[in-house]
Amino acid sequence: MTARLSYFRRLSRYYLWFTLCFAGFLGGVALLEQEGMPRQWIGYLFMAATIILYAIIGVVSRTSNVAEYYVAGRRVPALFNGMATAADWISAASFISLAGGLYLQGFEGLAYIMGWTGGYVLVALLIAPYLRRLAQYTIPDFLAARYPGRGGRGNTVRMLAVVATVAVSFTYVVAQIYAVGLIASRFTGVDFSVGIFLGLASILVSSFLGGMRAITWTQVAQYIIILVAFLVPTIWLSAKLANNPLPQVAYGSVLPKLTARENQLRADPREQQVRAVYRQRAADYDKLLAALPTSWEDGRLKAQRSVDHLKLRNSSLLEIRAAERALLAYPKSVDEARRTWTAARNTSLARAQPLKPHAQPFNAPTRAQSDTMRNNFLALVFVLMVGTAALPHILMRSYTTPSVKDARTSVFWTLVFILLVYLSVPALAVLVKHAIYTTLVGSDYGHLPNWVFYWANVDKVNPLISINDINGDHIVQLAEIALDGDMLVLATPEIAGLPYVISGLVAAGGLAAALSTADGLLLAISNALSHDVYFKVVDPRASTQKRVTISKLLLLAVAFIAAYAASQKPADILSLVGAAFSLGGSTLFPALVMGVFWKRANRAGAIAGMVTGFVTCLYYMLHTIPLLGGSPANQWFGIAPISAGVFGVPAGLVALCVASLLTDLPERHVEGLVDHIRSPE
């Protein structure tokens, strides 16, 4: 006990010094900005300093010991494990996209906060202590021990759990690497794809050398940076707009002002004029779609004739090039035209909708639509809760504490550290929304703020913000602004007119959030492949050195594959994360929970539950997501594909129960194992 207390105090001193040094670094950069240091160099300083810091921790914590590499030697104190888990949890979706989601969705965006926070309650009550009691290395390890089947090895269940771990973690890690690319391109000026691979090097520095040991101590440092980076601009903005440094309190005073501003904009004739233009555009696209394939052929001929006509008239090179670009951009086939025009029609319809009140829940023109929104809200909360309780990279952290008691205490601290950020997210969304509605909306197109042009050029193919004068009055209307929620937090300091040092701080926080989660996810994938596939199935006699080496090589391979997938920009961050939660909850949650609390659950039931849950969830996604070839018309009860797990989890539970009851009882030693993991330590 004395040794553990001494270890805790030593760690506390290290991270206290780290915090003080970080504060000194911020003060130094602020002074350099006042002395005239260029903004780009400030961005480089923040990026370089944080990456070098993580590299140093990774090098110092390098190890080839199996227990250290997989579970940090099972000696991480509960408080620090809570900080590391919070950093692992506060991903790019939480740090970068959550406030943006609340900005765009209003009340409905609270589903993410409620679901993710509630999920940790499930982790604490239903899973984490029992995982630690069995003291395995990975989640497939636990499931294989609980559902061994014939021969006592449980390889079938293990392989299914590995497939689920890889599928869930890979989907999630792509979102994190996408965020890394977004931040790197924003603050270094490099191309988005180059930024992804620059960030990838940062991820590998810590996870590659020291596994869970290096990741744990890196994540504690990253949590400190995340907390400071999120709270400083939020508190500053709160004090500036509401004369109150407590954003949670200022939230209550700013929200009525935002509601009043929304009422003004809703009654503004110019806003109504812009939305009418979008309604007309949607109607025009409807006509084109109804007239296919004739409309596509006519449009192609018209574009070609426009180019020929300009050349015959000896028009300017600028006009000819513009016409040629329009011809090249024209859909190449009838199917492409249908997809392109359908997407354009849906976008126009969305922007033609009346202004949605931020604080009003389930606001819709009809009762049926309102009920659908409410059902989707509840479904998303459910999916995020069970998905949280089944994420392999989060559950792995239960193995790193010294005891079951510490595992429970660790989850408590995790909730505390997460809530320090999550309670400020709704306030930040309202503060930024009020700032944009009162300063940007109504301004002259000739005097747009610099941050608009900067963020519009970060990604020229898919601009993060665009403002077009739809009605030609040279005044910015709200409906003329198209804003990507993923940029909102990163742009907050500039929107609020804060010093650029705060922009660098926010970028460092966003980078820390993305890197911390990516580290944990990549380790979960590589450990599942090296430990559960290679060591447990392919070569059980492999040496410890070989096992760790294989894990490092697999981590490297998976990281590059994920970076390539992220460079293709498959979807926005929240959508990718939502898919990961649905898949994780549908596949792993029934087997994990029933494995702890129902002795009758057996190998056949686990296999049936995992396969049924995964297939049901994947089937729903494939048939409802347009990018995957599906259609929203295929939705069941109007449930959005991000909440596919609301069907997958019950299907998996039913299949597990039915298959278990129809097959033989579990082996006697399995019942003893359940008694063991549920008994006091």
N, C-alpha and C positions, 0 to 999 in steps of 0.2 A: 504493500500500500504506500509505503514511504517512497519507493522508487517511482511509482506511478505519479505521486504528487510532485516529486522533483521534476519528472519529465514534463508534466503539465506546466509547471512554473517556468521551465526553460523555454518551452514553446511560446508561452505568453510573453516573455521578454523579447524573443525574436520578432514576433509579430507586432509588438508595441513599437519596437525600433523601426520596423518596416513602415508602420503607419506614420510615424513622425518623419521619417525620411521622405515618404511620399508627399506629405504636407509641405515639407521644405522644397521639394521638387516643383510643386504647383506654385508656391510663392516665387521661386526663382524664374519660372517660365513667365509668370505674370509681370515680373519686373522687366524681363527681356522684351516682352510685347510693348511695354511702355517706352522702352528705349528704341523702338522702331524695328524689331526683328520681323522679317516677312512672315505672313501667315503660313505659307507653305512650309517654311522651316519649323514653325511651331508644330504643325501636323507631323512632320518627320520626327521631331523630338519625342512627342508622345508615343508614336508608333514604335520607334526604335527603343526607347527606354523600357516600355512594358515588355516587348518581345525579348530584349536582352535579359530582363529580370526573370522571365519564365525559363529562358535557356539556362541561366545560372542555377536555378532551383532544380531543373531537370538533370543537369550534369552532376550536381552535388548529390542528388538522390538516386543516381543510377544504381542498378542492381541486377544480378542474375539469379538471386534466390527466388525459388518458386513462390513461397508464402509471401515474401515481400512484393514480388512482381504482381501477383494475383490479388492479394488482400491486404497489402501494406503491413504485413506481419501481425495483423489483428491486435494492434496496440494504439490505435488512434483514439484519443480522449473524446468523450461524447460532445463537448462543446465545439472542438475543432472539426469533428466529423459532421456536426450540424452545419458549420460554416461551409465545409467542402461540399456537402450535399446541396445546400442552398445555391452555391455557385454552379454545381452540376445541373440544378433544376432551373435557375434563372437563365434560360437560354436566350438565343437571339429573338425567339418568339415573345418572351416575356419582356426583355429589355427594349428591343427595337420595335416590335410589332404590336404589343398589347395596347399601349396608349394610342397608337394609330388605329387599331381596331375599334377602340372605344370612341375615338374621334369620328370615324366613319359610320359606326353602327349605333352609337348612343347606348341606350339602356341594354339592348341585346348583347352588347360586348361584355357586360358583366358576367355572362355565362362562363367566360374563360377564367376569371378570378375565382368565382364560386366553385367551379369544377376542379380546378387545379389545387386550390386550398383544401377543399373537401376530400380530394384524393389522398392527401397526406394523412388525414384522419384514418382513412381505411388502411393505409400502410402501417400506421402505428398500432391499430387494433387487430388487424387480421393477418398480417404477413411478416413484417420486419422481425419481431422477436423470435418467431418460429424458424425463420431462415437462419438467424444467428445461432439458435440452439443446436441446429444440425451441423453447423460449421463446415459447409462445403465451400467450393470456390466460385461456382457459377450457378445461374438459375437452372439450366439443363441438368446440372449435377444434382440439385435438390429434387427435381421432378423424377430423375432416373432412380434415385434412392427411394422415393415415395412410391413409385409405380414400377417395381423391378420386373415383374413377370417371370417367365421361365428362365432359369439360368441365373437370376438375381442381378443382372446387369442393367436391365431397363434401356437397352440401346435404341429400341424403336421410339419410345417416349423421348429419349435424349435427342435423337435426330430430329424429331418433330419440333422439339423445343429450340434446337439450334436454328432450324429454318425460320421459326417465328422470331427468334432473337435477331437474326441477320436481317430479315425483312423489315422489322419494326425499326431497328437501330439504323439501318442504312437509309430508310426514308427520312428519319429524323436528322441524321448527320448531314444529308444533302442540304437541308434547310439551314443548318449552322454554317456550312462552308459557303453557301450563297450569301449569307450575311457578312461573312469575313470578306468576301469579294467586294460587296457593296461598300463596306467601311474602308477597305484598302484603296479602292478606286477613288473614293471621295477625298481621302486625306493624303494621297500620294500623287494623284493625277494620272496613274497608270490605267490601262484598259481594264475593264471589269474582269475578263478572263485571266489576265496576268495577275490581277489582284487576288484572285482565288488561289492561284498556285503560290503566291507570296505568303498568303495566310496559311496555306497548307504546311509550309516549312515551319511556321510558328507552332502549329498543332503537334507536329511530329517531334519537335525538340524535347518536349517534356514526356509525352506518352511513349515514345520509342525507347528512350534510354532506361527509364525507371518504372514503367508500368504504373500500377495503382499507388505505389509509394511516392513516386514523383508527382503523379497527378494530384494526389491528396494535398500535398504541401503547396503545390502550385495553385490549386483551387481555393485554398484558404486565403492566399494573397489576392487571387482574382476576386473573391467575394468582397474584400475590403475596397478594392478599386471600383467594383460594381456599385456598392452602396454609396460611396462618395460621389461617383459620377452621376448617379441618378438623383440623389437628394439635393446636391448643390444647385443645379439649374432649376430644379422644381421649387426649392425654397426661395431662390433668388427671384424667380418669376412670380411666385406668390406674393413676396414682399413688394415687388414692383407694381403689380396689377391690383392687389387687394390691401396693401399696407399691412400685411400679416405674414410673418415668416413661417407659420404652420400651414402647409398646403391643405391638410385635412379639414382645418377650420375655415380657411379661405374659400375652399370648395363650396361651402354653404352660402357664402355671400356673393360669389361670382355667378353661380348657377342661375339665380333669378335675373341677373343682368343679361346673361346669355339668352335666356328665354324671351326677354323683352326684345332683344336684338333680332331673334328669330322671327318674332311676330312682325317686326318692321319689314324684314326682308320678304316675308311671305306676302305682304300686302303691296310690295313695291311693283308698279306696273312694268318697270324695265326687267325685273326678274321674271315676271310672267311672260313677257315678250320673248325672252331667251328660251324659256321652257316650251313655248309654243313653236319656236323654230325647230327644236329637237323633236317635238311630236310630228311635225311635218316631215322631217328627215326620216323618222321611223316609218311613216306612211309611205314615203317614196321607196324605201327598201322593201316594204311589203309588196308593193306593185312589181318591183324587179323580181322578187322571189316567186310571185304568182305567175309571172310571164316566162320563167325559165323553160326551155333553154334559149328561146328566141331573144330574151333581153340580154343574155350574155353575149350572143353572137352580134347583136346590134351594137352593144357597148364596145366590143373589141374592134369592130369596123370603124366606129366613130373615133376611137383613140388613134387608130392607124391613119385615118384620113386627116386628123388634126396635125399629125407629124408631117404628112405629105404636103398639106396645104401651107404650113409654115415654111417649109423648104422652098416651095414654088414661089412664095412671096418674098423670098430672101429676107425673112424675119431675123431678128437678132439671135445670136448664138444662145443667149440666156433663155429666150422663149422656146427655141427648138429643144434645148436640153431638158427643160421642164416638161415638155410634151413627151419626149422620149422616156423620161423617168415615169411619167404617168402610164405609158404603154407597158413598160417593164413591170410596173406594180399591178397591172390589171390581172385578175385571176386567169390562170392558165387553162382551166377546164371548168365545166359546168359544176362539178362537185366542189371545186375550190371556191367558185363564185357563191355557191349556196352556203358554204361554211363562213366565208368572209362577210357576206351580206347579212346573214343571220346574226353574227356577232355584232356587226355595226348597228343593226336594227335594235338589238337588245341593249346596247350601250346608249343609244339615243333615247330609248324608252326609259331607261334608268335615270338619265339626266333630265328627262322631261317631268319626272315625278315631283309633286309638291315638296317643299322643304320639310324634312322630317325633324320633329322636336327632339332634342337630345335627351330630355328627362322623361319623356312619355313612353311607357312600355307598350310594346306590341301595337304600334300605331299603324293602321291600315284602313283603306277605304271601306271595307266590308267586315262584318263579324267573322265570316269564314276565313278571310285572309289573316285577321288578327289571331284567330285560334291556331292557324297553321304556324304563325310566328311564335306563339307561346309554346306549342308542341316542340318546335325546333329548339327553342331555348332550353326547355327541360331535357330534351334528348341530348343536347350538347353538354349540359352539366353532367348528366349521367355518364356519357362516354368519357369525358375528361377525368371523372372520378375513378372509374374502373381502369381506365388506361394508365393513370398515374400509379395505381396500385399494382400494375403489371409491367412497368417499364424495366427492362433488365438492367440498364446502366444505373438506375436509381436504387433498385433492390440490391444490387451488388454492394452498395455502400453499407448495408446491414452486416456484411461479413467482416468489416474492418475494425469493429469495436472490440474491446477486450472481453465483454460479457453481454449477456442478454439484457441486463439492467441498463447497461450503457447504450445498447441499441435502442431501447425505448426512450431513454433520455435524449439520445441523438436526434430522434424524430421530433421531439418537443422543441429542441433548439433549432432544428431545420425550419419548423413552422414559424418560430419567432423571427428568424433572420429573413425568411421569405416575406412575412407580413410587413417588415420594415420598408420593403419596396412596394409590395402590392397595395398597401393602404394609400400610397401616394399616386398610384397610376391613374385612378379615375380623376383625381384633382388635376394632374398634369394635362389630361385630355381636355378637360373643361377650360383650363387656363389658356392653352394654346388655341383652342377653338374660339374663345372669346377674342384673343388677340388677332386672329386672322379675320374674323367677322367684322371687327371694328377698324382695323388698319388697312388690310389688303382689299377687302370688299369695299367698293365705292371710290377707290383711288383711280388716278388717271393712268392710262396705258403708257404714257410717256414718262412716268415717274415710278415704274415698278421697282421694288426693292432689289438689291443685288442678289439676295439669296435665291430669288426665283430663277434668275438666269443661271446661277451656279448649279442648282439642283436639276434644272432642265437639261443641262449638258453633261451630267454625270453618266447617264445612259441615253445616248442619242437614238438608239433603236426603239427602246421602250421608255420614254421620258418619265421620270418620277413625279414631275409636275408639269402641267401645260395649261396655259391661259390663252384663250382665243376670243377675239372681239366678235361674238356671234351676231349681235344686233347692230354693230357699227356705230355705237355711241361713244366710243373711246373711254368708257368707264367700265371698270371691272365689276361684273356681277358674279354672285356666288355660283350660279349654274354654269358660268364660263370657266370655272376652275376645276381641273381634274387632278387630284392629288393621290399619290400612292401612300398608304398608311405606313409602309416600311421606312419612309424617310422622315417621318414626323419627329421622332425623338432626337435623331441626329441633327435635324435642322432647328430644333427648339431654341438653342442659344442665339442663332442668327435671327430667328423670327422675333425673339424677345429683345433683340438689340444688346445682348450681353457681350462681354469681351471675348475675343477669339480663343483665349486660353480655356474658356469653358467649353467651346466646341471641341478642342483637342481632348479635354477631360471626358466628355461624353463619348467621343470616338474610342478612347481607351477603355471606357466601361463597356461599350457595345462589343468591342473586340474581346475583352475578357469574358463576357457572357457567352459569346459564340465559341470561343476557344475552350472554355471550361467544359461546356456540354459536349463539344466535338471530341475532346480528349476521352471523356467517359464513354461515349458511344463507340468510338473506334476500339477502345480497349475491350468493351463488352463483345464486339464482333470478333476481334482477333482471339480473345480468350476462349470464346465458344468454339471457334474453329480449331485452335491449337490444343486446348485441353479436352474438349468433349468429342471432337472428331478424331484428331490425330492421336492423342495420348490414350483416350478411353476406348477407341475402336480400331484405329489403324496400327498403332505401335505402342502397346501398353508397357513395353520394357524400355521406352525412351528415357534417356538420362534427363535430369533436371535442367542441365545446361542446354540440351537439345530442345526441350519443351519451350523454354524461354526464347531461344533463338527463332524457333518456328513461329511463335507468337509475334515476335518483332517483325519478321518478314511478312507475315499475313497482315499485320497492322499497316505496314507500308503499302502493300498492294491494295487493300481496301480503301485506304486514304486517297490514293491516286484515282481509283475508279469513282469514288464519291465526288472528288473534285471535278472530274470530267462531267459527271451527271449534273452537278451544280452549275457548271459553265453553260449548260444548255437552257438554264432558266425554266425549269419544268412547271413551276407554279409559284404563287406568293408564299411567304414563309408560314403564315398561319394555316394555309390549306395543307401544306406538306406535314406540318406538325399534327394537325387534326387527323390526317390519314394514319400516321404512326400510332396515335392513341387508339383509334378504332381497331386497327389490326392487333395491337398489343392486348387490349382488353378482351377482344373476341377470342383470341387464341390461348392466352396464358392465364387470365384471371380465373376462369372456372376451375382449371386444374390445380392452381395454387391454393385457392380458398377451400375448395372441397377436399383437397389433399390434407389440409390441416384439421378441418372441422367435421369431416364425415369419414369414418373408418371404412365404410362399405365401398367407397370409391376405389376402383381397381384399375389395372393397366388398360383393359379394353375400354373402360369408361373414359379414361384420360385421352386415349387415342381418338375415340369417337368425338369427344368434346372439343379437342384441339382442331381436328380436321374440319368438323362441322362449323365451328365458330369462324375459322379462317376462311373457308370457302364461302360461307354466307356473306361475310363482310366484303370479301374481294368481289364476289358476284355483284353485290349491290353497287359497289364503286364503279365497276366496269360498265354497268348498265345505266348509270345515272350521270357520270362525268363526261361532258362532251369531248374533252381532250383525249379520253380513253375510248372514244367511239360510242359512248352512251348518249342518253338524252334525259333532260329533266322531266320529260313526260313519263318516264319509267319509274319515278319515285313512288315509294309506298307510303301512303298517308301524308304525302307532302314533306317527308323528312329529307333534309339535304344530305348529300353524300358524305360530308364531313362527319356526320353522326351515324355512319353505317354500323358502328358498333352497337347501337341500340337494338339492332336485329341479331348481330353476331353473338353477343354475350348471352342472351336468353337461349338462342339456338344451341350454343355450346354447352350451357348448363343442362338443358333438357337432354341432349344427346349423351352427356356424361352420366347423368342419373339413370336414364333408360338402359344404356349399355352395361352399366355396373350391376343393375338389378337383374338383367337377363343373363349374366355370366357368373362364373365362379366367384366365391368369396376371396378377398385378398389373402395372401400368405400370413401365417401366424406372426412371423417376425415383423411384418409391416404394421400390424396392429400395435405391437410393442413399440415400434418406431414412432407412431403417432402419439402414443402415451408419453414417450420420452420428450418429444418436442413441445408438448403441451404441459409438461410438468414444470414446477418452479426450479430455478437453477440451483 
